[in-house]
Amino acid sequence: MRIHGATVLGTVLVAIVLTASSCRTETSAQQTTAAFDLEEATIRALIQDQQAGRRTARQIASAYIARIQALDRNGPALHATIELNPDALTIADSLDADRSAGRVRGPLHGIPVLIKDNIDTADHMTTTAGSLALEGSIAARDAFIVERLRAAGAVILGKTNMSEWANFRSTHSTSGWSGRGGLVRNPYALDRNPCGSSSGTGAAIAANFATIGIGTETDGSIICPSAATSLVGIKPTLGLVSRSGIIPIAHSQDTAGPMARTVEDAATLLGVLSAADPRDAATASASRPETTRLESSLNADGLRGARIGVARTKFFGYNDVADRIAEGAIERMKALGAVIVDPADIPNVGAYDDSELAVLLYEFKTDLNAYLGALGPGAKVHSLADVIAFNEASRDREMPFFGQELMLQAQKKGSLTEKEYKDALAKDLKLSRKEGIDAVMDRLHLDAIVVPTGTPPWTTDLINGDHSVGSSTTPAAVAGYPSITVPAGFAYGQPVGISFIGRAWSEATLIKFAYAYEQATRHRRAPTFPATADLTKP
């Protein structure tokens, strides 16, 4: 997650945790990319290929696995994946047999997906949140969203690297680094940061290591890495997607969500993930839509007549490039028939920064203790206190660049019955919802709010940590409201996104706007893995 502008934010298949190796030349990486015939492949295209007999699920999975093996720890060495699924090809074979017998499991039949390493899978893969403290930990049960993926026919190809503990360990961490997986590199410039904490999912899907991916977000961890790698990312309304079986930060803000190369693929994946789960009370909200039908949202004329508000205060002015691209995006929306309401500032932005952190610290201790406490007797850690002790004892491997200040702060917090926690949570919800996003949308009769997602990716600095200068993710994150980022252009070859924010349960509306904008602009392009940004091409 990210907060306060600082980080808080036939092929041989082997069951491995990938280890670092030397980097090949950029030319080699580009040659490998050029030879990859699934580059930018969509769900729709791969389903059609299977239906027509042009490809099997095994062939598709094998091609992606070969690409990962060529480019992730070799080639440009993205370090985007942390573990491959030793059962992936067996699963693909089973799906091929089903299709031959006339049985199609669902909309992702034979589609490879990569999931973040904080999402439980009850198979031969571990779930570690990037931490050596959980190395070897295999979940007793699939996360609910993994059950949904398997039922829909997806091939879970592996787990992605991430900012360790979802970037909730240190106040000056480097996004994309974990003790277990090393440093994720941005495929658009290897010395730039992919943002966090779903760094590996962003880099992997941008680099065409799978068709689609899943990240998780507490504040910015789907939206920021998606923008930084020219992807579409959807942070759903809290409760639309189950969190059971996901290593937590805070139940008031945590959610999983899609990361994909197109709005259509992200919408398809969201439709699969969205379902009520008896293990997650938030998914039983009375206001939750009974079904999530998103097909009608894929309308290229979807911006016509939409009232789109521009939130300027706090979100413009921190980066000239982001401003220029956002202004161009707004003008394009106007040309597509949108009614632009400018300005449409979100009230109270910045007024709940401290209370947000307080809530996260309290809930992190409680929620993580519950997750770790349920692990089997073979686990190395069963509490936050155990993790802190492990990190200290393993300082050379776990804390070579930054410490665990946030964990230490969380450990000092009491229970969720304390007045400080209750007051902070009440403040957050009031200022971000009724007196925040809802207030401006009611007053100006808006269908959505648009903001620059953030800056172009910053250079990675393991010594000093992240140096992002601005972000727009906090209002929707604290409110538990949906947001979607879509590619809006490039600056010096580096991706920049634009975000649509809406009311609770307005995913279909936001997808409609994002799809219309995407279809009219088509800014997404595949990376070429340069060593650094080309500063001659603004």
C-alpha positions in Angstrom: 0.0 0.0 0.0 1.0 3.7 -0.2 0.1 6.4 2.2 1.0 10.1 2.7 3.1 10.2 -0.4 5.5 7.7 1.2 5.6 3.9 1.1 3.5 2.2 3.6 2.5 1.5 -0.2 5.8 -28.8 -24.0 8.0 -26.8 -21.8 10.0 -28.0 -18.7 8.1 -26.8 -15.6 9.9 -27.0 -12.3 8.5 -26.5 -8.8 10.9 -23.7 -7.9 11.3 -20.5 -6.1 13.3 -18.6 -8.7 16.7 -17.4 -7.8 18.6 -14.4 -9.1 20.9 -14.7 -12.1 22.8 -12.4 -14.3 21.1 -10.0 -16.7 21.3 -10.4 -20.4 21.5 -7.5 -22.8 18.5 -5.4 -23.7 18.8 -6.6 -27.3 18.4 -10.2 -26.2 15.3 -9.2 -24.3 13.8 -7.4 -27.3 14.6 -10.4 -29.5 12.7 -12.7 -27.1 9.8 -10.3 -27.0 9.6 -10.2 -30.8 9.5 -14.0 -31.0 6.6 -14.3 -28.5 3.4 -14.8 -30.5 1.1 -14.4 -27.4 2.2 -10.8 -26.8 -0.8 -8.7 -25.8 -3.1 -11.7 -26.2 -6.5 -11.2 -24.7 -8.9 -13.5 -23.0 -11.3 -13.3 -25.9 -8.6 -14.1 -28.5 -7.3 -17.1 -26.5 -10.8 -18.5 -25.9 -11.5 -18.2 -29.6 -8.1 -20.0 -30.4 -9.1 -22.9 -28.1 -12.6 -23.1 -29.6 -11.2 -23.2 -33.1 -8.5 -25.8 -32.3 -5.7 -23.4 -33.0 -4.2 -23.7 -29.5 -4.7 -25.9 -26.5 -4.6 -24.8 -22.9 -1.4 -26.7 -22.5 0.2 -24.8 -25.4 -0.9 -21.5 -24.0 0.4 -22.2 -20.5 3.7 -23.6 -21.9 4.3 -20.5 -24.0 3.9 -18.2 -21.0 6.0 -20.5 -18.8 8.8 -20.4 -21.3 8.6 -16.6 -21.5 8.9 -16.4 -17.7 11.9 -18.6 -17.7 13.5 -16.6 -20.4 12.9 -13.1 -19.1 12.2 -13.1 -15.4 15.5 -14.2 -13.8 17.4 -14.1 -17.1 16.9 -11.6 -19.9 16.0 -8.3 -18.2 15.6 -10.1 -14.9 12.3 -8.5 -13.8 12.0 -10.7 -10.7 8.2 -10.4 -11.2 7.3 -14.0 -10.3 8.2 -15.6 -7.0 7.1 -19.2 -7.7 5.7 -21.2 -10.5 2.9 -23.7 -10.1 4.3 -27.3 -10.6 0.7 -28.4 -11.5 0.1 -25.8 -14.2 0.5 -28.1 -17.2 -1.5 -30.9 -15.5 -4.3 -28.4 -14.9 -4.1 -27.3 -18.5 -4.3 -30.9 -19.7 -7.4 -31.5 -17.6 -9.0 -28.4 -19.1 -8.2 -29.6 -22.6 -9.8 -32.9 -21.9 -12.9 -31.1 -20.6 -13.1 -29.0 -23.7 -12.7 -32.1 -25.9 -15.6 -33.7 -24.0 -17.8 -30.6 -24.5 -17.4 -29.3 -21.0 -16.4 -25.7 -20.6 -16.0 -24.7 -17.0 -16.4 -20.9 -17.3 -15.3 -17.7 -18.9 -11.6 -18.3 -18.1 -11.4 -21.8 -19.4 -7.7 -22.4 -20.2 -6.6 -18.8 -19.4 -3.4 -18.5 -17.5 -3.5 -16.1 -14.5 -0.8 -15.0 -12.1 -1.7 -14.1 -8.5 0.0 -12.2 -5.8 2.0 -14.1 -3.2 -0.3 -13.0 -0.3 -3.2 -15.1 -1.8 -3.6 -18.6 -0.4 -3.5 -21.6 -2.6 -4.0 -25.1 -1.2 -1.6 -26.8 -3.6 2.1 -27.2 -4.0 2.7 -23.4 -3.9 3.5 -21.5 -0.8 1.9 -18.2 0.4 4.4 -15.9 2.0 3.7 -12.2 1.4 7.3 -12.1 0.2 8.6 -12.8 3.7 11.2 -15.4 4.6 9.2 -15.7 7.9 6.5 -17.6 5.9 8.9 -19.5 3.6 7.5 -23.0 3.1 4.0 -22.1 4.4 1.3 -23.9 2.3 -2.3 -23.0 2.9 -4.8 -25.5 4.1 -7.5 -24.1 1.9 -7.7 -21.9 -1.2 -8.6 -18.3 -0.9 -12.2 -17.8 -1.9 -11.1 -15.9 -5.0 -8.8 -18.8 -6.0 -11.8 -21.2 -5.7 -13.6 -18.8 -8.1 -10.7 -18.8 -10.5 -10.5 -22.6 -10.6 -14.3 -22.9 -11.1 -14.1 -20.5 -14.0 -11.4 -22.7 -15.7 -8.3 -20.5 -15.1 -4.8 -22.0 -15.0 -3.1 -20.6 -12.0 0.4 -20.2 -13.4 2.2 -19.1 -10.3 2.6 -16.4 -7.6 4.0 -12.9 -8.2 6.6 -11.1 -6.2 5.4 -8.1 -4.1 6.4 -5.4 -1.7 7.0 -7.6 1.4 4.0 -7.7 3.8 2.1 -5.6 1.2 4.4 -2.6 1.9 3.3 -2.4 5.5 6.6 -3.0 7.3 8.7 0.2 7.0 8.1 4.0 6.6 10.9 4.2 4.1 10.7 0.9 2.2 11.4 0.4 -1.5 8.3 -0.7 -3.4 8.7 -4.1 -5.1 11.3 -5.5 -2.8 10.8 -8.6 -0.7 13.2 -10.7 1.3 12.1 -13.8 -0.5 11.8 -12.5 -4.1 14.3 -9.7 -4.4 13.5 -6.5 -6.3 10.8 -6.3 -9.0 12.0 -4.1 -11.9 9.7 -2.1 -14.2 9.7 -3.5 -17.8 9.4 0.0 -19.2 12.8 1.0 -17.7 14.6 -1.4 -15.5 16.0 1.2 -13.2 12.5 2.6 -12.4 10.1 1.3 -9.8 7.0 -0.7 -10.6 5.2 0.8 -7.6 3.7 -1.4 -4.9 2.6 -3.5 -3.4 1.3 -5.6 -6.3 4.6 -4.8 -8.1 5.2 -8.3 -9.4 1.7 -8.6 -10.8 2.0 -5.3 -12.6 5.4 -6.1 -14.1 4.4 -9.6 -15.0 1.2 -8.8 -16.8 2.8 -5.8 -18.6 5.6 -8.1 -19.7 3.1 -10.7 -21.0 4.0 -13.4 -18.5 0.3 -14.4 -18.3 -3.0 -13.2 -19.7 -4.3 -11.6 -16.6 -3.3 -11.1 -13.0 -4.6 -10.4 -9.5 -3.3 -7.8 -7.1 -4.5 -6.6 -3.7 -4.9 -3.1 -2.4 -5.2 -1.3 0.9 -4.3 2.1 -0.5 -2.8 2.3 -4.0 -1.4 -1.2 -4.4 -3.5 -2.2 -7.4 -4.0 1.3 -8.9 -0.4 2.6 -8.7 1.4 -0.5 -10.1 -1.2 -0.8 -12.9 -0.5 2.8 -13.9 3.2 2.4 -13.6 3.2 -0.6 -16.0 0.5 0.7 -18.6 -2.2 -1.6 -17.3 -5.9 -1.4 -16.4 -6.4 -1.9 -12.7 -9.6 -2.1 -10.8 -9.9 -1.5 -7.0 -13.4 -2.7 -6.3 -15.9 -1.5 -3.7 -15.0 -3.0 -0.3 -17.0 -6.2 -0.1 -17.5 -6.9 -3.8 -14.5 -9.3 -3.8 -13.8 -11.6 -0.9 -10.7 -11.3 1.2 -10.8 -14.7 3.0 -7.6 -16.5 2.5 -5.6 -13.4 1.8 -2.8 -12.2 4.1 -4.2 -9.0 5.5 -3.3 -5.5 6.3 -6.6 -4.0 7.4 -10.2 -5.2 6.9 -11.5 -1.7 6.6 -9.6 -1.1 3.3 -8.2 -4.4 2.0 -9.5 -5.8 -1.3 -8.3 -7.9 -4.2 -8.8 -6.9 -7.8 -7.9 -7.4 -11.5 -4.8 -6.2 -13.3 -5.0 -6.6 -17.0 -3.8 -5.2 -20.3 -7.4 -4.2 -21.5 -10.5 -3.0 -19.8 -12.5 -5.9 -21.2 -10.1 -8.4 -19.6 -10.2 -6.6 -16.3 -14.0 -6.6 -16.4 -14.2 -10.3 -17.3 -11.9 -11.1 -14.4 -13.8 -8.9 -12.0 -17.0 -10.7 -12.9 -15.4 -14.0 -12.0 -14.0 -12.7 -8.7 -17.2 -11.0 -7.5 -19.3 -13.2 -5.3 -20.6 -13.3 -1.8 -18.4 -15.4 0.5 -19.7 -16.8 3.9 -16.1 -16.4 5.2 -16.1 -12.6 4.6 -18.9 -10.7 6.2 -18.2 -7.6 4.1 -19.4 -9.5 1.0 -22.9 -9.9 2.6 -23.6 -6.1 2.5 -27.3 -5.4 2.0 -26.4 -2.8 -0.6 -24.3 -5.1 -2.6 -25.6 -5.8 -6.2 -27.1 -9.3 -6.5 -25.1 -9.9 -9.7 -22.2 -8.3 -11.4 -23.0 -8.1 -15.1 -20.4 -6.1 -16.8 -20.9 -7.0 -20.5 -23.1 -4.0 -21.1 -20.4 -1.7 -19.8 -18.2 -2.4 -22.8 -19.6 0.4 -24.8 -17.3 2.5 -27.0 -19.8 5.3 -26.8 -20.0 5.1 -23.0 -18.8 8.6 -22.2 -21.4 10.4 -24.2 -23.5 12.4 -21.8 -21.6 11.4 -18.7 -21.0 14.0 -16.1 -17.3 13.7 -15.2 -15.9 15.9 -12.4 -12.2 16.9 -12.3 -10.7 16.8 -8.8 -7.9 19.3 -9.1 -6.9 20.3 -5.5 -4.3 17.9 -4.1 -4.1 15.8 -7.4 -2.8 18.3 -9.9 0.3 20.3 -9.6 2.8 17.8 -8.2 4.1 16.7 -11.6 4.0 18.7 -14.9 4.1 15.6 -17.1 1.2 13.9 -15.2 -0.8 17.2 -15.5 -0.2 17.5 -19.2 -1.3 14.0 -19.9 -4.3 14.3 -17.6 -5.4 17.5 -19.3 -5.1 15.8 -22.7 -7.2 12.9 -21.4 -9.9 15.2 -20.1 -10.1 17.0 -23.5 -10.4 13.6 -25.2 -13.3 12.7 -22.9 -15.0 16.0 -23.8 -14.6 15.2 -27.5 -16.2 11.8 -26.8 -19.3 13.5 -25.5 -18.6 13.7 -21.8 -19.8 16.8 -19.8 -16.7 17.9 -17.9 -17.4 19.6 -14.6 -14.2 21.4 -13.6 -13.3 21.8 -10.8 -15.0 19.1 -8.8 -12.7 18.8 -5.8 -13.2 16.0 -3.3 -13.7 17.6 0.2 -11.4 16.7 3.1 -8.5 15.2 1.1 -5.6 15.1 3.5 -7.8 15.6 6.6 -7.8 11.9 7.4 -4.2 10.9 6.7 -3.2 10.4 10.3 -6.5 8.6 11.2 -6.1 6.3 8.2 -2.7 5.2 9.5 -4.0 4.7 13.0 -6.8 2.5 11.7 -4.3 0.5 9.6 -2.0 0.0 12.5 -4.7 -1.3 14.8 -6.3 -3.6 12.2 -2.9 -4.9 10.9 -2.1 -6.2 14.4 -5.5 -7.8 14.9 -6.0 -9.1 11.4 -2.5 -10.5 10.9 -2.5 -12.2 14.3 -5.8 -13.9 13.2 -4.3 -15.1 9.9 -1.0 -16.3 11.4 -2.6 -17.8 14.4 -4.6 -20.1 12.2 -1.5 -21.5 10.5 -0.5 -25.1 11.3 2.1 -26.0 14.0 4.8 -26.2 11.3 4.7 -22.5 10.6 7.7 -20.4 11.8 5.5 -17.5 13.0 2.1 -17.3 14.6 1.8 -13.7 15.5 3.0 -10.2 14.6 5.4 -10.4 17.5 6.9 -13.5 16.1 7.4 -11.8 12.7 9.1 -8.9 14.3 11.4 -11.3 16.2 12.1 -13.3 13.0 13.0 -10.1 11.1 15.4 -9.0 13.8 17.0 -12.4 14.0 17.3 -12.5 10.2 18.3 -8.9 9.8 21.0 -9.6 7.2 18.4 -11.2 4.8 15.2 -9.4 5.8 16.3 -5.9 6.7 19.4 -5.1 4.5 17.8 -1.9 3.2 15.0 -0.8 5.5 13.6 -1.8 8.9 10.2 -2.6 10.4 9.0 0.7 11.9 5.3 0.1 11.0 5.3 -3.3 12.4 6.7 -2.0 15.7 4.1 0.8 15.8 1.3 -1.7 15.1 2.6 -4.1 17.8 2.1 -1.3 20.4 -1.5 -0.9 19.6 -4.3 -2.4 21.6 -7.5 -4.1 20.6 -10.2 -2.8 18.2 -12.4 -1.9 21.2 -10.1 1.1 22.1 -11.5 4.6 21.7 -8.6 5.8 19.6 -9.4 3.1 17.0 -13.1 3.6 17.0 -12.8 7.4 16.7 -10.3 7.2 13.9 -12.4 4.7 11.9 -15.5 6.9 12.3 -13.6 9.9 11.2 -12.3 8.2 8.1 -15.6 7.0 7.0 -17.4 10.2 7.6 -14.9 12.5 5.9 -14.2 10.2 2.9 -17.7 9.0 2.2 -20.7 11.2 3.1 -18.6 14.4 3.5 -16.1 13.5 0.8 -16.8 11.6 -2.5 -20.5 11.4 -2.0 -20.7 15.1 -1.1 -19.1 16.4 -4.3 -20.9 13.8 -6.5 -24.3 14.8 -5.0 -23.7 18.5 -5.2 -22.5 18.5 -8.8 -24.6 15.5 -10.0 -21.6 13.6 -11.1 -21.3 10.1 -12.6 -17.6 9.8 -11.8 -14.6 11.8 -10.8 -11.4 11.8 -12.8 -7.9 12.4 -11.5 -4.3 11.7 -12.6 -3.4 8.3 -11.2 0.1 9.5 -10.2 3.5 10.4 -11.6 5.5 8.5 -14.1 7.5 5.7 -12.3 10.3 7.0 -10.2 13.9 5.6 -10.1 14.4 2.8 -7.7 16.5 3.7 -4.7 17.1 0.9 -2.2 19.3 3.1 0.0 16.8 5.9 0.5 13.5 4.2 -0.3 10.6 5.4 -2.5 10.4 9.0 -3.6 6.9 9.3 -5.1 5.7 12.9 -5.0 2.0 12.4 -5.4 -0.9 10.0 -5.7 -4.7 10.0 -6.0 -5.6 6.7 -4.4 -6.4 7.6 -0.8 -10.0 9.0 -1.0 -11.4 5.8 -2.7 -9.2 3.6 -0.5 -10.3 5.0 2.8 -14.0 5.2 1.6 -13.9 1.7 0.4 -15.2 3.0 -3.0 -14.2 1.8 -6.4 -11.6 3.2 -8.7 -10.2 2.2 -12.1 -7.0 3.3 -13.8 -6.5 3.1 -17.5 -3.4 4.0 -19.6 -3.4 7.6 -20.6 0.0 8.0 -22.3 3.7 7.9 -21.9 6.4 10.4 -20.8 10.0 9.6 -21.8 8.7 6.1 -22.5 7.3 5.8 -19.0 3.6 4.9 -18.5 1.1 7.4 -17.0 -2.5 6.5 -16.1 -5.8 8.3 -15.5 -8.2 7.2 -12.8 -12.0 7.2 -12.6 -13.5 7.2 -9.0 -17.1 6.6 -8.2 -19.6 5.8 -5.5 -20.0 2.4 -3.8 -20.9 -0.4 -6.2 -20.4 1.7 -9.3 -17.9 -0.6 -11.0 -20.1 -1.1 -14.1 -20.3 2.7 -14.6 -16.6 3.2 -14.1 -15.8 0.3 -16.5 -18.0 1.9 -19.1 -16.2 5.2 -19.0 -12.7 3.5 -18.9 -13.6 1.3 -21.8 -14.9 4.2 -23.9 -11.7 6.2 -23.2 -9.5 3.2 -23.9 -11.1 2.3 -27.2 -10.7 5.9 -28.4 -7.1 6.3 -27.4 -5.4 2.9 -27.1 -2.4 4.2 -25.3 -1.3 0.8 -24.0 1.8 -0.6 -25.6 4.1 -3.5 -24.7 7.4 -2.8 -23.0 10.8 -3.3 -24.6 12.8 -3.6 -21.3 15.2 -0.7 -21.7 17.8 -0.2 -19.0 16.7 3.3 -18.4 14.2 5.9 -19.6 14.9 7.7 -22.8 15.1 11.4 -21.7 15.2 12.6 -25.3 11.6 11.7 -26.0 9.2 13.5 -23.7 
